[in-house]
């Protein structure tokens, strides 16, 4: 079954009566060794699922933080093959934590879709989020991904109406990625009221878990949450910053996705030349621990 680890982790978290913490990190940022140390440390710090970014020169859906992370990763030699190698090394030590590659289609096209899906599955990858690949253009990837046991996780936006939703969801597996704001990552906010209205609308079209990203970022914890629960897993993310916001996000859905905040912490820890300091990994993992504690403190 595609994405079996993803389904198992959502089920396990639900059985614990809490939301999941989903963390995004950019592969090769700021260098291969630091990035690998961070990846290895995430589960122990409390990450339930990991989104691993593939660096790309034109990341049109990403905000400034992730764009800069991608630039650092490219300068460090980051490639799709290199990120797959990171996943492979991680999987030798961790057989349970789901890894989802997130990026753009051009590197996959250059690599070869069928070869990529085979190599990704062999590297222990569980799912793919390809942010610039609409369903009308996904035929070349859908078959190889399904055949390799990879979940192809599609994006749904507030502008995706009920007529289009079935087409978008037809080839989706693993979970649905709901883009809370029609904007770029980590730059804008989604209101609780909007999310509470939109998630049930999407659920009427799918039984898959729903992960919410791109823009839950509010200055007060009361702006999200209040214990609203839905019958299927969902995660809120990308603008979630303080731990209390992650906790509230995990209550309104079934998890919180945190990306830009972790990248900002990493960036702030680098020296003037953009190189990692001895405490870079520790600082990011300390933030993950605080987020995980908040999500688990129900």
N, C-alpha and C positions, 0 to 999 in steps of 0.2 A: 504494500500500500504506500503510495507517495506520501512522504512526510510523516512516517509512522512515529518518529521521535517527537515531532511537533505535537501531534495529537496526544501522545503519552504524557508529555510535559504539561500541557494544558489540563489534562484530566487529573494528574497528580496534584497540581496546584489547587485545582478546584476542590479536591478531596481534603486538602488542608484548610479549606475555608478562607482562602486569601487570594489576592491578585498576583499575577506574575510580574516580575521585573525583567523587561527586555532591554538590553543595552546595545547601542550601536557604536562601533569603533571603525576607524579607517585603517585598512591594511597598509602596512609600511610607514605609518605615521608615528614618529618622525623618522624612524629608521627601522630596518627589519628586526633587529634584536629587541628593541624597546617594544615594538608592536607585538612581537611574539610573547614577550614576558607579560604584557598587559592581557593578551588573549588568554593565556594560560591561567592568569589570576582571577579572571572575571567570575567563573563559577564559585570558587571558594569565597569570593567577596559577596556573593548573593545573587548574581545574575542567573535567571532561569532560562532565558533564550538569548542568543547572540546574533545580532546582525553585523556582518563583516563587510565593510565597504570595499569595493574595487575601484582604485583610482582611475580617473578619466580626465582628459584635458578640457572637456566642455560640459561640466555638470550643471545643466540648465535648471534642474529642480532643487538645487542645493543653495542654502544661504551662505553668507560670508564665512562662517566658522568651518563648515564642511568643505567649502571651496578651498580655503587655505590649507586645510588638512590634506586635501587631494593634491595640492601643489607640493606640499612637503613630501608626500608619499611618492610622487612622480620624480622629484629630485633625488629621492633615496633609491630609485630604481624600481619602484612598484609596478608590477604588471599583473595581468590576470593569472598567468601561470604561477607567478610568485605568491599570489593570494591563495591559490589552490594548494600550493605547497605548505602554506601556513595552516590551512584547514587540515591537511593530511597529518602534519606534525601534532596538531592539537588533538586529533582523533585518536592518535596512538595512546594518549594519556587519559582521555575522557570519552567514554562510549555513550554517554547519556545526554549531554547538553546539546540541544539543537543548534545548528549553525545555518544561517540564511545569508546567502550572498546578495548584496544589494548594489546595484550599479546601472550601467547603461548598455545598450545593445551593441554598439560599435565594437568594443573589445571582443564580445562573443562572436560577432559576425566574422571578425578577422581571424579568430581562433578556429572557427568552424563549429556550428551549432551542435552537430551530433557528437563530434569529438569532445567538445566542451562538456556536454551533459554526461558523457561516459566518464570523463576525468573528474568532474565534480562529484559524481556519485562515489567513485572509487576513493576520492579524498575525504569522504565522510560528510559532504554537504547535504543538507536536508531540503532546502528550498531556495527559490530564486525570486527576487523582486527586481524586475527590469523596468525602470520608471518611465522610459520613453518608448515602450513597445505596446501599442494599442492592440486589441484583440484581432482587428482586421489584418494585421501584419505579423501575427504570431504563429502562423502555421508551421514555419520552419523550425520553431523552437518547441512548440507544444508536444509534438509526437516524441522527439528525442527525450524531452524532460520526463514525460510520463513513462516512457520505456525504461528510463534509468532510475525511476522511483523518486524523482525530485518533484516537490510541490512547486507549481507555478502560481505565484501569489500576485493577484491583479490589484490595480488601484481603482478605487471608486471615490468620486469627489461629490461635494454638495451639488454640483451642476449636472451630475449623472441622474437623469430623470428615470421614472419608472418604466418607460418604454425601452430605454437603452440598458438598464440594469441586467436583464436576463442575458443579453449578448455579452456583456462584460464578464458576467459570472459563469458563463457556460464552460469555459476552460480553466476555471480557477480551482485550486486545491490547496490544502494546508490551512490557509485562512484568507480572509479578504482584508486588504489594506485600505482603510477608509481615510482619505486625505481630508482632515478637518477643515482646512482653509485652502482656498484656491490661490496658493502662493508658494513661496519657497521655504525650505526647512528652517525651523528655529527662529523665525522673524515675526510671527504674528500670533494672535490668540484666538482660541475658539471658546465660545461661551458654553456654560453648562446647559442652558436652555436649548441651544442649537444642537448639541450632541444628543441630548435626551430625545429630541424630536427625530433626528436623522438615523440614529442606530436602529430603532424599531422599524423604520421604513426599509432599510437595507435588509433587515432580518426577515422581512416578509418574502424576500426573494431567495434566501439561502439558509441552509442549516450549518454552514461553516462558521467557525470562529471569526470574529471581526477584530482587527487591530486598528486602532485609530492613531494616526500620526500627523506630523506637520502642524504644530502650533498650539498645543495646550500650554499656555504660558501666562499665568495670571499672578499679580502681586500678592493676592490674599488666598489662603487655602480654601476659604468659603466659596470661592468662585467655581469650584468643580466638586461634584461628588454628592455628598450627603447620603451615602449608602444606597444609591439607586442600583438595583441588580437586574440583570437580564439572564435568560436561561442559557445562553450560549456564550463561550469565551469571547471577550474583546479586550483590546489593550489600547491605551491612550498614550500618545507620545510626541516626540521630537521637540516640543517646547517645554516639556516638564523639567523644572529646574530644582527648586528647594525640595527636600524630602517630604514635607507635608503636602506639597502639590502632587508628588508621585503617589502618596497614600490616597489622596482624594481621587486621583485618576483611576487608581486600582479599584476604588469602590464604585465609581459610576460605570466602569466596564469590568474587565477581568484581568487587567494588567496595565502597566505604564511603560511606554517606550521612551527611553532617555538617550539622546544622541548628542545634540549640540552642546549641552551642558558639560558632558564629559570631555568633549573635544576642546571646549574653552578652558577647562581645568588643565588639560594636557598642555595646551598652547601657553598658558600662563606660567607653566613650570619650566619652560625651555629657556636656554640662555640666549644672549643677544644674537648668536649665530643660528638660532633655531635648533640647537642640539639638546638632547635629553640631559637632564641633571640626574644625580644619584637618587633623588627623591621623586622623580617624575612618575614612575609606575605606582609608587606608594600613594601619592596624592590622588591619583585617579581612582585607585582601588578603595581608598578611604571614603571617597565620595560615593562609590557604589555601595559600600557597606552601610553608609547612612541612609541611602535610598532604600536598600533592601530591608533595613530595620524598620523604616517607616511603613513600607508596604506590608510587612508581616505583622505590624502592631495594629491589629484590628480591634 
